[in-house]
Amino acid sequence: GRYVLGCRRFLREAEKSARSPGPEAEALFRRLGAPGGAALWVSSAVPGPMAAGVLRPRVFLPEGVAADRLEDILRHELAHIRRRDILFKWLAAAVTSLHWFNPLMALVRREISRSCELACDQAAVKGLDAARRRHYGETLLALAVPPPRGLGVVATTLCEEKARLRER
């Protein structure tokens, strides 16, 4: 219940301050393959880029995202939407709630979240040349922020991911 309430409260705040990112960002969002019902918003309430919603997917960007970072961000967040990672994370939260007495469930939930992040990073760089992969890794480092309070999201281990991106 705490997880659900925390997410609802956070998304309400994000939606209150949401505004359109502008026509160029919208065009890029659609060009990168955003599903028909997906929306792109800029919100002062989000500390970093994030995808939200299973039935009505939305991507929230923080204020002041540099234009040269936007494509990297959208590739990653759209990968979350395409892969339905939000649904998997909610299922992991539900199972963890049912098995609250098992201390390993928190570790399993964190590993699921971490695996989702790494898989999205891999999907985002698929087909990119070495310079674009390096730029993507730099974007990850530039946008590293702690997860929003109450969401229970585990951020990607950036050093490990940057090493993986260099290998490709």
MIZAZA-943214 format. One record per residue: residue number from 1; residue in one letter; x negated, y negated, z negated of N, C-alpha, C, O in turn. Coordinates in steps of 0.2 Angstrom, whole numbers. Layout:
<pts>
pt i->NUM; aa->A; nx->X; ny->Y; nz->Z; cax->X; cay->Y; caz->Z; cx->X; cy->Y; cz->Z; ox->X; oy->Y; oz->Z
...
</pts>
This chain:
<pts>
pt i->1; aa->G; nx->-4; ny->6; nz->0; cax->0; cay->0; caz->0; cx->-4; cy->-6; cz->0; ox->-3; oy->-11; oz->3
pt i->2; aa->R; nx->-10; ny->-6; nz->-4; cax->-14; cay->-12; caz->-4; cx->-17; cy->-13; cz->3; ox->-18; oy->-19; oz->5
pt i->3; aa->Y; nx->-19; ny->-8; nz->6; cax->-22; cay->-9; caz->13; cx->-17; cy->-12; cz->18; ox->-19; oy->-17; oz->21
pt i->4; aa->V; nx->-11; ny->-10; nz->18; cax->-6; cay->-12; caz->22; cx->-4; cy->-19; cz->20; ox->-4; oy->-24; oz->25
pt i->5; aa->L; nx->-3; ny->-21; nz->14; cax->-2; cay->-28; caz->12; cx->-8; cy->-33; cz->14; ox->-7; oy->-38; oz->16
pt i->6; aa->G; nx->-14; ny->-30; nz->13; cax->-20; cay->-34; caz->14; cx->-20; cy->-36; cz->22; ox->-21; oy->-41; oz->24
pt i->7; aa->C; nx->-19; ny->-31; nz->26; cax->-19; cay->-32; caz->33; cx->-13; cy->-36; cz->36; ox->-14; oy->-41; oz->40
pt i->8; aa->R; nx->-7; ny->-35; nz->33; cax->-2; cay->-40; caz->35; cx->-3; cy->-47; cz->33; ox->-2; oy->-51; oz->37
pt i->9; aa->R; nx->-6; ny->-48; nz->27; cax->-7; cay->-55; caz->25; cx->-12; cy->-58; cz->29; ox->-12; oy->-64; oz->31
pt i->10; aa->F; nx->-18; ny->-54; nz->30; cax->-23; cay->-57; caz->35; cx->-21; cy->-59; cz->42; ox->-22; oy->-64; oz->44
pt i->11; aa->L; nx->-17; ny->-54; nz->45; cax->-14; cay->-55; caz->51; cx->-9; cy->-61; cz->52; ox->-9; oy->-65; oz->56
pt i->12; aa->R; nx->-5; ny->-62; nz->46; cax->-1; cay->-68; caz->46; cx->-5; cy->-74; cz->46; ox->-3; oy->-79; oz->50
pt i->13; aa->E; nx->-10; ny->-74; nz->42; cax->-14; cay->-80; caz->42; cx->-18; cy->-82; cz->49; ox->-18; oy->-87; oz->51
pt i->14; aa->A; nx->-20; ny->-76; nz->52; cax->-23; cay->-77; caz->58; cx->-18; cy->-79; cz->64; ox->-20; oy->-84; oz->68
pt i->15; aa->E; nx->-12; ny->-77; nz->63; cax->-7; cay->-79; caz->68; cx->-5; cy->-86; cz->67; ox->-3; oy->-90; oz->72
pt i->16; aa->K; nx->-5; ny->-88; nz->61; cax->-3; cay->-95; caz->59; cx->-7; cy->-100; cz->63; ox->-5; oy->-106; oz->65
pt i->17; aa->S; nx->-14; ny->-99; nz->62; cax->-18; cay->-104; caz->65; cx->-20; cy->-102; cz->72; ox->-25; oy->-105; oz->75
pt i->18; aa->A; nx->-17; ny->-97; nz->75; cax->-19; cay->-95; caz->82; cx->-17; cy->-100; cz->88; ox->-12; oy->-103; oz->87
pt i->19; aa->R; nx->-21; ny->-101; nz->92; cax->-20; cay->-105; caz->98; cx->-23; cy->-102; cz->104; ox->-27; oy->-97; oz->104
pt i->20; aa->S; nx->-21; ny->-104; nz->110; cax->-24; cay->-101; caz->116; cx->-31; cy->-103; cz->117; ox->-33; oy->-108; oz->115
pt i->21; aa->P; nx->-35; ny->-98; nz->120; cax->-42; cay->-100; caz->121; cx->-44; cy->-104; cz->127; ox->-49; oy->-106; oz->128
pt i->22; aa->G; nx->-39; ny->-105; nz->131; cax->-40; cay->-108; caz->137; cx->-39; cy->-104; cz->144; ox->-40; oy->-98; oz->143
pt i->23; aa->P; nx->-38; ny->-107; nz->149; cax->-37; cay->-103; caz->155; cx->-43; cy->-99; cz->158; ox->-42; oy->-93; oz->160
pt i->24; aa->E; nx->-49; ny->-101; nz->157; cax->-55; cay->-97; caz->159; cx->-56; cy->-91; cz->155; ox->-57; oy->-86; oz->157
pt i->25; aa->A; nx->-55; ny->-92; nz->148; cax->-55; cay->-86; caz->144; cx->-50; cy->-81; cz->145; ox->-51; oy->-75; oz->145
pt i->26; aa->E; nx->-44; ny->-83; nz->146; cax->-38; cay->-79; caz->148; cx->-40; cy->-75; cz->155; ox->-38; oy->-69; oz->155
pt i->27; aa->A; nx->-42; ny->-79; nz->160; cax->-44; cay->-76; caz->166; cx->-49; cy->-70; cz->165; ox->-49; oy->-65; oz->168
pt i->28; aa->L; nx->-54; ny->-71; nz->161; cax->-59; cay->-66; caz->160; cx->-56; cy->-60; cz->156; ox->-58; oy->-55; oz->158
pt i->29; aa->F; nx->-52; ny->-62; nz->151; cax->-49; cay->-56; caz->148; cx->-45; cy->-52; cz->152; ox->-45; oy->-46; oz->152
pt i->30; aa->R; nx->-41; ny->-55; nz->157; cax->-37; cay->-51; caz->162; cx->-42; cy->-47; cz->167; ox->-41; oy->-41; oz->169
pt i->31; aa->R; nx->-47; ny->-51; nz->169; cax->-52; cay->-48; caz->174; cx->-56; cy->-41; cz->171; ox->-57; oy->-37; oz->174
pt i->32; aa->L; nx->-57; ny->-42; nz->164; cax->-60; cay->-36; caz->161; cx->-55; cy->-30; cz->159; ox->-57; oy->-25; oz->157
pt i->33; aa->G; nx->-49; ny->-31; nz->161; cax->-44; cay->-25; caz->161; cx->-40; cy->-25; cz->155; ox->-38; oy->-20; oz->152
pt i->34; aa->A; nx->-38; ny->-31; nz->152; cax->-34; cay->-31; caz->147; cx->-27; cy->-28; cz->149; ox->-24; oy->-30; oz->154
pt i->35; aa->P; nx->-24; ny->-24; nz->144; cax->-17; cay->-21; caz->146; cx->-12; cy->-27; cz->146; ox->-13; oy->-32; oz->144
pt i->36; aa->G; nx->-7; ny->-25; nz->150; cax->-2; cay->-30; caz->151; cx->1; cy->-34; cz->145; ox->2; oy->-40; oz->146
pt i->37; aa->G; nx->2; ny->-31; nz->140; cax->5; cay->-34; caz->134; cx->0; cy->-37; cz->129; ox->2; oy->-40; oz->124
pt i->38; aa->A; nx->-6; ny->-36; nz->131; cax->-11; cay->-39; caz->126; cx->-12; cy->-46; cz->126; ox->-11; oy->-49; oz->131
pt i->39; aa->A; nx->-13; ny->-49; nz->120; cax->-14; cay->-56; caz->120; cx->-21; cy->-58; cz->117; ox->-24; oy->-55; oz->113
pt i->40; aa->L; nx->-23; ny->-64; nz->119; cax->-30; cay->-67; caz->117; cx->-29; cy->-73; cz->113; ox->-25; oy->-78; oz->116
pt i->41; aa->W; nx->-31; ny->-74; nz->107; cax->-30; cay->-80; caz->103; cx->-37; cy->-82; cz->100; ox->-41; oy->-78; oz->99
pt i->42; aa->V; nx->-37; ny->-88; nz->98; cax->-43; cay->-91; caz->94; cx->-39; cy->-93; cz->88; ox->-34; oy->-96; oz->88
pt i->43; aa->S; nx->-43; ny->-91; nz->82; cax->-40; cay->-92; caz->76; cx->-45; cy->-94; cz->71; ox->-51; oy->-91; oz->71
pt i->44; aa->S; nx->-44; ny->-100; nz->67; cax->-49; cay->-102; caz->62; cx->-49; cy->-97; cz->56; ox->-53; oy->-98; oz->52
pt i->45; aa->A; nx->-44; ny->-92; nz->55; cax->-43; cay->-88; caz->50; cx->-48; cy->-82; cz->50; ox->-49; oy->-78; oz->46
pt i->46; aa->V; nx->-50; ny->-80; nz->56; cax->-54; cay->-74; caz->57; cx->-62; cy->-76; cz->57; ox->-64; oy->-81; oz->60
pt i->47; aa->P; nx->-66; ny->-72; nz->53; cax->-73; cay->-73; caz->53; cx->-77; cy->-71; cz->59; ox->-82; oy->-74; oz->60
pt i->48; aa->G; nx->-74; ny->-66; nz->62; cax->-78; cay->-64; caz->68; cx->-72; cy->-61; cz->73; ox->-66; oy->-60; oz->71
pt i->49; aa->P; nx->-74; ny->-59; nz->79; cax->-70; cay->-56; caz->84; cx->-66; cy->-50; cz->81; ox->-70; oy->-46; oz->78
pt i->50; aa->M; nx->-60; ny->-49; nz->83; cax->-57; cay->-43; caz->81; cx->-51; cy->-41; cz->85; ox->-47; oy->-46; oz->88
pt i->51; aa->A; nx->-49; ny->-35; nz->86; cax->-43; cay->-32; caz->89; cx->-39; cy->-30; cz->84; ox->-40; oy->-28; oz->78
pt i->52; aa->A; nx->-32; ny->-31; nz->85; cax->-27; cay->-30; caz->80; cx->-21; cy->-27; cz->84; ox->-20; oy->-29; oz->90
pt i->53; aa->G; nx->-17; ny->-23; nz->81; cax->-11; cay->-21; caz->83; cx->-11; cy->-15; cz->88; ox->-15; oy->-14; oz->92
pt i->54; aa->V; nx->-6; ny->-10; nz->87; cax->-6; cay->-4; caz->91; cx->-1; cy->-5; cz->96; ox->-2; oy->-4; oz->102
pt i->55; aa->L; nx->5; ny->-8; nz->94; cax->10; cay->-8; caz->99; cx->10; cy->-15; cz->103; ox->11; oy->-15; oz->109
pt i->56; aa->R; nx->8; ny->-20; nz->100; cax->7; cay->-27; caz->103; cx->-1; cy->-29; cz->102; ox->-2; oy->-32; oz->97
pt i->57; aa->P; nx->-5; ny->-26; nz->106; cax->-12; cay->-27; caz->104; cx->-14; cy->-35; cz->105; ox->-12; oy->-38; oz->110
pt i->58; aa->R; nx->-18; ny->-37; nz->101; cax->-21; cay->-44; caz->101; cx->-28; cy->-44; cz->100; ox->-31; oy->-40; oz->96
pt i->59; aa->V; nx->-31; ny->-49; nz->103; cax->-38; cay->-50; caz->101; cx->-39; cy->-57; cz->98; ox->-37; oy->-62; oz->102
pt i->60; aa->F; nx->-42; ny->-57; nz->93; cax->-43; cay->-64; caz->89; cx->-50; cy->-66; cz->90; ox->-55; oy->-62; oz->88
pt i->61; aa->L; nx->-52; ny->-72; nz->92; cax->-58; cay->-74; caz->92; cx->-59; cy->-80; cz->87; ox->-54; oy->-84; oz->85
pt i->62; aa->P; nx->-65; ny->-80; nz->83; cax->-66; cay->-86; caz->79; cx->-67; cy->-92; cz->83; ox->-68; oy->-92; oz->89
pt i->63; aa->E; nx->-66; ny->-98; nz->79; cax->-67; cay->-104; caz->82; cx->-75; cy->-105; cz->84; ox->-79; oy->-102; oz->81
pt i->64; aa->G; nx->-76; ny->-108; nz->90; cax->-83; cay->-110; caz->92; cx->-87; cy->-104; cz->95; ox->-93; oy->-104; oz->95
pt i->65; aa->V; nx->-83; ny->-99; nz->98; cax->-87; cay->-94; caz->101; cx->-91; cy->-97; cz->108; ox->-87; oy->-100; oz->112
pt i->66; aa->A; nx->-97; ny->-96; nz->108; cax->-101; cay->-98; caz->114; cx->-98; cy->-95; cz->120; ox->-97; oy->-89; oz->120
pt i->67; aa->A; nx->-98; ny->-99; nz->125; cax->-95; cay->-96; caz->132; cx->-100; cy->-90; cz->134; ox->-97; oy->-86; oz->138
pt i->68; aa->D; nx->-106; ny->-91; nz->133; cax->-111; cay->-85; caz->136; cx->-110; cy->-79; cz->132; ox->-113; oy->-74; oz->134
pt i->69; aa->R; nx->-106; ny->-79; nz->126; cax->-105; cay->-73; caz->122; cx->-98; cy->-70; cz->123; ox->-97; oy->-64; oz->121
pt i->70; aa->L; nx->-94; ny->-74; nz->127; cax->-87; cay->-72; caz->127; cx->-86; cy->-65; cz->131; ox->-82; oy->-61; oz->129
pt i->71; aa->E; nx->-89; ny->-64; nz->136; cax->-89; cay->-58; caz->140; cx->-91; cy->-52; cz->136; ox->-87; oy->-46; oz->136
pt i->72; aa->D; nx->-96; ny->-52; nz->132; cax->-99; cay->-47; caz->128; cx->-93; cy->-45; cz->123; ox->-92; oy->-39; oz->121
pt i->73; aa->I; nx->-91; ny->-50; nz->120; cax->-86; cay->-49; caz->114; cx->-79; cy->-46; cz->117; ox->-77; oy->-41; oz->114
pt i->74; aa->L; nx->-77; ny->-48; nz->123; cax->-71; cay->-46; caz->126; cx->-72; cy->-39; cz->128; ox->-67; oy->-35; oz->127
pt i->75; aa->R; nx->-78; ny->-37; nz->131; cax->-79; cay->-30; caz->132; cx->-78; cy->-25; cz->126; ox->-75; oy->-20; oz->127
pt i->76; aa->H; nx->-81; ny->-27; nz->121; cax->-81; cay->-23; caz->115; cx->-74; cy->-23; cz->112; ox->-71; oy->-17; oz->111
pt i->77; aa->E; nx->-70; ny->-28; nz->111; cax->-63; cay->-28; caz->108; cx->-58; cy->-25; cz->113; ox->-54; oy->-21; oz->110
pt i->78; aa->L; nx->-59; ny->-25; nz->120; cax->-55; cay->-22; caz->124; cx->-56; cy->-14; cz->124; ox->-52; oy->-10; oz->125
pt i->79; aa->A; nx->-62; ny->-12; nz->122; cax->-64; cay->-5; caz->122; cx->-60; cy->-2; cz->115; ox->-57; oy->3; oz->116
pt i->80; aa->H; nx->-59; ny->-6; nz->110; cax->-55; cay->-4; caz->104; cx->-48; cy->-3; cz->106; ox->-45; oy->2; oz->104
pt i->81; aa->I; nx->-45; ny->-8; nz->110; cax->-38; cay->-7; caz->112; cx->-37; cy->-1; cz->117; ox->-33; oy->3; oz->116
pt i->82; aa->R; nx->-42; ny->0; nz->122; cax->-41; cay->6; caz->126; cx->-42; cy->12; cz->123; ox->-38; oy->17; oz->124
pt i->83; aa->R; nx->-46; ny->13; nz->118; cax->-48; cay->19; caz->114; cx->-43; cy->20; cz->109; ox->-43; oy->25; oz->106
pt i->84; aa->R; nx->-38; ny->15; nz->107; cax->-33; cay->16; caz->102; cx->-37; cy->17; cz->95; ox->-34; oy->20; oz->91
pt i->85; aa->D; nx->-42; ny->13; nz->94; cax->-46; cay->14; caz->88; cx->-42; cy->12; cz->82; ox->-43; oy->14; oz->76
pt i->86; aa->I; nx->-38; ny->7; nz->83; cax->-34; cay->4; caz->77; cx->-30; cy->9; cz->75; ox->-29; oy->10; oz->68
pt i->87; aa->L; nx->-27; ny->13; nz->79; cax->-22; cay->19; caz->77; cx->-26; cy->24; cz->73; ox->-24; oy->26; oz->68
pt i->88; aa->F; nx->-32; ny->26; nz->75; cax->-36; cay->30; caz->72; cx->-39; cy->28; cz->65; ox->-39; oy->32; oz->60
pt i->89; aa->K; nx->-40; ny->21; nz->64; cax->-42; cay->18; caz->58; cx->-36; cy->18; cz->53; ox->-37; oy->19; oz->47
pt i->90; aa->W; nx->-30; ny->17; nz->56; cax->-24; cay->17; caz->51; cx->-23; cy->25; cz->49; ox->-21; oy->26; oz->43
pt i->91; aa->L; nx->-24; ny->29; nz->53; cax->-23; cay->36; caz->51; cx->-28; cy->38; cz->46; ox->-26; oy->42; oz->41
pt i->92; aa->A; nx->-34; ny->36; nz->47; cax->-39; cay->38; caz->42; cx->-37; cy->34; cz->35; ox->-39; oy->37; oz->30
pt i->93; aa->A; nx->-35; ny->28; nz->35; cax->-32; cay->25; caz->29; cx->-27; cy->29; cz->26; ox->-27; oy->30; oz->20
pt i->94; aa->A; nx->-22; ny->32; nz->30; cax->-16; cay->35; caz->27; cx->-19; cy->42; cz->24; ox->-17; oy->44; oz->18
pt i->95; aa->V; nx->-23; ny->45; nz->27; cax->-26; cay->52; caz->25; cx->-30; cy->50; cz->18; ox->-30; oy->54; oz->14
pt i->96; aa->T; nx->-34; ny->45; nz->18; cax->-38; cay->43; caz->12; cx->-33; cy->42; cz->7; ox->-34; oy->44; oz->1
pt i->97; aa->S; nx->-27; ny->39; nz->8; cax->-23; cay->37; caz->3; cx->-20; cy->43; cz->0; ox->-18; oy->44; oz->-6
pt i->98; aa->L; nx->-18; ny->48; nz->4; cax->-15; cay->55; caz->2; cx->-20; cy->59; cz->-2; ox->-18; oy->62; oz->-7
pt i->99; aa->H; nx->-27; ny->58; nz->0; cax->-32; cay->62; caz->-4; cx->-36; cy->57; cz->-8; ox->-42; oy->58; oz->-8
pt i->100; aa->W; nx->-33; ny->53; nz->-12; cax->-36; cay->48; caz->-16; cx->-41; cy->51; cz->-21; ox->-46; oy->48; oz->-23
pt i->101; aa->F; nx->-40; ny->57; nz->-23; cax->-44; cay->60; caz->-28; cx->-50; cy->63; cz->-25; ox->-55; oy->65; oz->-29
pt i->102; aa->N; nx->-51; ny->64; nz->-19; cax->-57; cay->67; caz->-16; cx->-62; cy->61; cz->-14; ox->-60; oy->57; oz->-9
pt i->103; aa->P; nx->-67; ny->61; nz->-17; cax->-72; cay->55; caz->-16; cx->-75; cy->55; cz->-9; ox->-78; oy->50; oz->-7
pt i->104; aa->L; nx->-75; ny->61; nz->-6; cax->-78; cay->61; caz->1; cx->-74; cy->58; cz->6; ox->-76; oy->56; oz->11
pt i->105; aa->M; nx->-67; ny->57; nz->5; cax->-63; cay->54; caz->10; cx->-65; cy->47; cz->11; ox->-64; oy->44; oz->17
pt i->106; aa->A; nx->-67; ny->43; nz->6; cax->-70; cay->36; caz->8; cx->-76; cy->36; cz->12; ox->-76; oy->32; oz->17
pt i->107; aa->L; nx->-80; ny->41; nz->11; cax->-86; cay->42; caz->16; cx->-83; cy->44; cz->23; ox->-86; oy->41; oz->28
pt i->108; aa->V; nx->-79; ny->48; nz->23; cax->-76; cay->50; caz->30; cx->-73; cy->44; cz->33; ox->-74; oy->43; oz->39
pt i->109; aa->R; nx->-69; ny->41; nz->30; cax->-66; cay->35; caz->33; cx->-71; cy->30; cz->35; ox->-70; oy->27; oz->41
pt i->110; aa->R; nx->-76; ny->28; nz->31; cax->-81; cay->24; caz->34; cx->-85; cy->27; cz->40; ox->-87; oy->23; oz->44
pt i->111; aa->E; nx->-86; ny->33; nz->40; cax->-89; cay->36; caz->46; cx->-85; cy->36; cz->52; ox->-87; oy->35; oz->58
pt i->112; aa->I; nx->-78; ny->37; nz->51; cax->-74; cay->36; caz->57; cx->-74; cy->29; cz->60; ox->-75; oy->28; oz->66
pt i->113; aa->S; nx->-74; ny->24; nz->55; cax->-74; cay->17; caz->57; cx->-81; cy->15; cz->61; ox->-81; oy->12; oz->66
pt i->114; aa->R; nx->-86; ny->18; nz->58; cax->-93; cay->17; caz->61; cx->-93; cy->20; cz->68; ox->-96; oy->17; oz->72
pt i->115; aa->S; nx->-91; ny->26; nz->68; cax->-91; cay->29; caz->75; cx->-87; cy->26; cz->80; ox->-89; oy->25; oz->86
pt i->116; aa->C; nx->-81; ny->23; nz->78; cax->-77; cay->19; caz->83; cx->-81; cy->13; cz->85; ox->-81; oy->11; oz->91
pt i->117; aa->E; nx->-85; ny->9; nz->81; cax->-88; cay->4; caz->82; cx->-94; cy->5; cz->87; ox->-95; oy->2; oz->92
pt i->118; aa->L; nx->-98; ny->11; nz->86; cax->-103; cay->13; caz->90; cx->-101; cy->15; cz->97; ox->-104; oy->14; oz->102
pt i->119; aa->A; nx->-95; ny->19; nz->97; cax->-92; cay->21; caz->104; cx->-90; cy->15; cz->108; ox->-91; oy->15; oz->114
pt i->120; aa->C; nx->-87; ny->10; nz->104; cax->-85; cay->4; caz->108; cx->-91; cy->0; cz->111; ox->-91; oy->-3; oz->116
pt i->121; aa->D; nx->-97; ny->0; nz->107; cax->-103; cay->-3; caz->109; cx->-105; cy->0; cz->115; ox->-108; oy->-3; oz->120
pt i->122; aa->Q; nx->-105; ny->7; nz->115; cax->-107; cay->11; caz->121; cx->-103; cy->10; cz->127; ox->-106; oy->9; oz->133
pt i->123; aa->A; nx->-97; ny->9; nz->126; cax->-92; cay->8; caz->132; cx->-93; cy->1; cz->134; ox->-93; oy->0; oz->141
pt i->124; aa->A; nx->-95; ny->-4; nz->130; cax->-95; cay->-11; caz->132; cx->-102; cy->-12; cz->137; ox->-102; oy->-16; oz->141
pt i->125; aa->V; nx->-107; ny->-8; nz->135; cax->-113; cay->-8; caz->139; cx->-114; cy->-4; cz->145; ox->-118; oy->-4; oz->149
pt i->126; aa->K; nx->-109; ny->1; nz->146; cax->-109; cay->6; caz->151; cx->-109; cy->2; cz->158; ox->-105; oy->-2; oz->159
pt i->127; aa->G; nx->-114; ny->4; nz->162; cax->-114; cay->1; caz->169; cx->-118; cy->-6; cz->169; ox->-119; oy->-9; oz->174
pt i->128; aa->L; nx->-120; ny->-9; nz->163; cax->-124; cay->-15; caz->163; cx->-131; cy->-14; cz->164; ox->-134; oy->-9; oz->162
pt i->129; aa->D; nx->-135; ny->-19; nz->167; cax->-142; cay->-18; caz->168; cx->-145; cy->-20; cz->161; ox->-142; oy->-21; oz->156
pt i->130; aa->A; nx->-152; ny->-19; nz->161; cax->-156; cay->-19; caz->155; cx->-155; cy->-27; cz->152; ox->-155; oy->-27; oz->146
pt i->131; aa->A; nx->-155; ny->-32; nz->156; cax->-155; cay->-38; caz->154; cx->-148; cy->-40; cz->150; ox->-147; oy->-43; oz->145
pt i->132; aa->R; nx->-143; ny->-37; nz->153; cax->-136; cay->-38; caz->151; cx->-135; cy->-34; cz->144; ox->-132; oy->-36; oz->139
pt i->133; aa->R; nx->-138; ny->-28; nz->144; cax->-138; cay->-24; caz->138; cx->-141; cy->-28; cz->132; ox->-139; oy->-28; oz->126
pt i->134; aa->R; nx->-147; ny->-31; nz->134; cax->-151; cay->-34; caz->129; cx->-147; cy->-40; cz->126; ox->-146; oy->-42; oz->120
pt i->135; aa->H; nx->-143; ny->-44; nz->131; cax->-139; cay->-49; caz->129; cx->-133; cy->-47; cz->125; ox->-132; oy->-50; oz->120
pt i->136; aa->Y; nx->-131; ny->-41; nz->126; cax->-125; cay->-38; caz->122; cx->-128; cy->-37; cz->115; ox->-125; oy->-39; oz->110
pt i->137; aa->G; nx->-134; ny->-34; nz->114; cax->-137; cay->-33; caz->108; cx->-138; cy->-40; cz->104; ox->-137; oy->-40; oz->98
pt i->138; aa->E; nx->-140; ny->-45; nz->107; cax->-141; cay->-51; caz->104; cx->-134; cy->-54; cz->102; ox->-134; oy->-58; oz->97
pt i->139; aa->T; nx->-129; ny->-53; nz->106; cax->-122; cay->-55; caz->104; cx->-120; cy->-52; cz->97; ox->-117; oy->-55; oz->93
pt i->140; aa->L; nx->-121; ny->-45; nz->97; cax->-120; cay->-42; caz->91; cx->-123; cy->-45; cz->85; ox->-120; oy->-46; oz->79
pt i->141; aa->L; nx->-130; ny->-47; nz->85; cax->-133; cay->-50; caz->80; cx->-131; cy->-57; cz->78; ox->-130; oy->-59; oz->73
pt i->142; aa->A; nx->-129; ny->-60; nz->84; cax->-127; cay->-67; caz->83; cx->-120; cy->-68; cz->79; ox->-119; oy->-72; oz->76
pt i->143; aa->L; nx->-116; ny->-63; nz->80; cax->-109; cay->-63; caz->77; cx->-109; cy->-58; cz->71; ox->-103; oy->-57; oz->69
pt i->144; aa->A; nx->-114; ny->-56; nz->68; cax->-114; cay->-51; caz->62; cx->-111; cy->-55; cz->57; ox->-114; oy->-60; oz->54
pt i->145; aa->V; nx->-105; ny->-53; nz->54; cax->-102; cay->-56; caz->48; cx->-99; cy->-51; cz->44; ox->-98; oy->-45; oz->46
pt i->146; aa->P; nx->-98; ny->-52; nz->38; cax->-95; cay->-47; caz->33; cx->-88; cy->-46; cz->36; ox->-85; oy->-50; oz->38
pt i->147; aa->P; nx->-85; ny->-40; nz->35; cax->-78; cay->-39; caz->37; cx->-73; cy->-43; cz->33; ox->-75; oy->-45; oz->27
pt i->148; aa->P; nx->-67; ny->-44; nz->35; cax->-62; cay->-48; caz->32; cx->-60; cy->-45; cz->25; ox->-59; oy->-39; oz->25
pt i->149; aa->R; nx->-59; ny->-49; nz->20; cax->-58; cay->-46; caz->13; cx->-51; cy->-42; cz->14; ox->-46; oy->-45; oz->17
pt i->150; aa->G; nx->-51; ny->-36; nz->11; cax->-44; cay->-32; caz->11; cx->-43; cy->-28; cz->17; ox->-39; oy->-24; oz->17
pt i->151; aa->L; nx->-48; ny->-28; nz->22; cax->-46; cay->-24; caz->28; cx->-50; cy->-17; cz->28; ox->-48; oy->-13; oz->31
pt i->152; aa->G; nx->-55; ny->-17; nz->24; cax->-59; cay->-11; caz->23; cx->-63; cy->-9; cz->29; ox->-64; oy->-3; oz->30
pt i->153; aa->V; nx->-65; ny->-13; nz->33; cax->-68; cay->-12; caz->39; cx->-76; cy->-11; cz->38; ox->-78; oy->-15; oz->34
pt i->154; aa->V; nx->-79; ny->-6; nz->41; cax->-86; cay->-6; caz->40; cx->-89; cy->-8; cz->46; ox->-88; oy->-6; oz->52
pt i->155; aa->A; nx->-94; ny->-13; nz->46; cax->-97; cay->-16; caz->52; cx->-103; cy->-11; cz->54; ox->-105; oy->-7; oz->51
pt i->156; aa->T; nx->-104; ny->-12; nz->61; cax->-109; cay->-7; caz->64; cx->-116; cy->-9; cz->61; ox->-117; oy->-15; oz->59
pt i->157; aa->T; nx->-120; ny->-4; nz->60; cax->-127; cay->-5; caz->58; cx->-131; cy->-8; cz->64; ox->-132; oy->-4; oz->69
pt i->158; aa->L; nx->-132; ny->-14; nz->64; cax->-134; cay->-18; caz->69; cx->-141; cy->-16; cz->72; ox->-142; oy->-15; oz->78
pt i->159; aa->C; nx->-146; ny->-14; nz->67; cax->-152; cay->-12; caz->69; cx->-152; cy->-6; cz->73; ox->-155; oy->-5; oz->78
pt i->160; aa->E; nx->-148; ny->-1; nz->71; cax->-148; cay->5; caz->74; cx->-145; cy->5; cz->81; ox->-147; oy->8; oz->86
pt i->161; aa->E; nx->-139; ny->1; nz->81; cax->-136; cay->0; caz->88; cx->-141; cy->-4; cz->93; ox->-141; oy->-2; oz->99
pt i->162; aa->K; nx->-144; ny->-9; nz->90; cax->-149; cay->-13; caz->95; cx->-154; cy->-8; cz->98; ox->-156; oy->-8; oz->104
pt i->163; aa->A; nx->-156; ny->-3; nz->94; cax->-161; cay->2; caz->96; cx->-158; cy->6; cz->101; ox->-161; oy->8; oz->106
pt i->164; aa->R; nx->-152; ny->8; nz->100; cax->-149; cay->12; caz->105; cx->-148; cy->9; cz->112; ox->-148; oy->12; oz->117
pt i->165; aa->L; nx->-146; ny->2; nz->111; cax->-145; cay->-2; caz->117; cx->-151; cy->-2; cz->121; ox->-151; oy->-2; oz->127
pt i->166; aa->R; nx->-157; ny->-3; nz->118; cax->-163; cay->-3; caz->121; cx->-165; cy->3; cz->125; ox->-168; oy->3; oz->130
pt i->167; aa->E; nx->-163; ny->9; nz->122; cax->-165; cay->15; caz->125; cx->-161; cy->16; cz->132; ox->-164; oy->19; oz->136
pt i->168; aa->R; nx->-156; ny->13; nz->132; cax->-152; cay->14; caz->139; cx->-154; cy->10; cz->144; ox->-152; oy->10; oz->150
</pts>
